[in-house]
Amino acid sequence: LKGAYNVIPFMAMAMQLPIFSMVLGQMAGAFKYDPANIGQMLLPVEPSRFHFQYSFYSDPTNPQDHFLVKKFFEVFSSTLIKMGGFFSRPYGDWAAQVYAKATAYKAIVKETKAVLDPDNIMNPGKLDL
């Protein structure tokens, strides 16, 4: 494995995971990314629902490798969101994509943040709220 990594943490139903893995393999081939550099972690949450995580390793001293992994990470993240992977901690580029699909979730997060952080000093502008 290499010295840097990007992580995609999300929740999914057990039946979705084989499909996600198949798409991941196809995308790895399209990006010419070695699947041996993809880490996976599975944590059961409920009988049929899991917290899952993919890690994409790259060489931070190699700009070309680092750029390739970043693009692969971005494209695959977006694909997971479109396919129904649930990002319970949306931030950065994920926030707008997740909230566009889950407006009720965004409203709850926004209300909760207003109660816990009425002066908006924690992560202002980072959660796309």
N, C-alpha and C positions, 0 to 999 in steps of 0.2 A: 504494500500500500504506500501511498504518497504522503506528503507533509501537510496538506490542507484539505478541507472537505466542506461541502455544502449539504445541509440536512433538510429533508422534507418530512416533517411530522404531521400525521393526519389520522383521522378515524375512518373506519370502513366496516362494512358487514363482511363476514367471513366469505360469503359467495363472491364478493367483488375482487378479493385478493388475487386469485389465479388470473383473472382478466387483466388486472393492473400489471401483474408480472409479465404476462404475454406482451402487452403494449410496451412495457419497459424494455424487454428484449429486442423488440422491433426497432424502437428508437435508439437503443444502444448501437445496433447495427447501422442505422442510418447516420448516426453521428460518429461512427467508427470509434466508439468508446468501449474499452475492454470491460466486459461484465464482471471480471475479477476485481475491479476497482469500485464495485457497488456493494455497500454494506446494507444489511437489512436487520430490523429489530421488530419483533412482534410481542405485544403485551395484551393479554386478554382483559377486556373491560367488563363484558357481560357474556353470556353463553354464545351469542352469535355476532358480537361486535368487538372490534379490536382497535387498539392504538397501534399504528404501524409507522415505520420510519425507514426511509431510504437515505443512505449517505453516499455522496459522490466525491471520490477522492481526486485530487489534482496536485500537480507540482507547482508550488507558488513561485519557484524560480524560473519557470518556463511560461512566459506570457501567452504563447499559443495554446498550450495545454490548459492553462487557467481560464482563458477566454472560451475554449471549447466546452469545458465543464460548466461554466456559468450559463452558456446558451442552452446546453442540454438540460440543466437544472431548471431554467426558466420555462422552456417548452414543456418538459414533463410535468412540472408543477401545474401549469395551466391545463394540461390534459387531464390530470387527476381531478382537478376542480370541476371541469366539464363533465367528467365521467361519474361524479358523485362522491369523490373523496371529501370528507368533511374536515376542514381546517379550523379547529376550535381556537387557535391562537393566530388569527390573521393579522399580519403586519406587512409593511413594505408593499411590494407589488401584489402580494396575495390579497391584501385587504379589499381593494376595489373589486376584484374578481369574486371573492367570497360574498361580500355584502350585496353585490348585484344579483346573486342567486338566492340570498337569504335575507330579505329586507326585514323580516320580523326579528331575526337574530341580531341584526345591526341595531334595531331600535332598542332591544333589551340591553345590549352592550353599551349603547350610548346613554341610556338611563342610569345604568349601574355606574358608569364612569362619572356621570354628573353628581351622583350621590357621594361616591368615594373621593372624587377630586373636583370639588366645586370651583376651584380657582384655575383648573386646567394647567397644573404645573408638572404633572407626570406625563411624560411622552407627548407634549403638545404637537399636534399635527402628524404624529407617527402612526396612529391607528385608523386613519381615514374616517374620522368621526366628525 
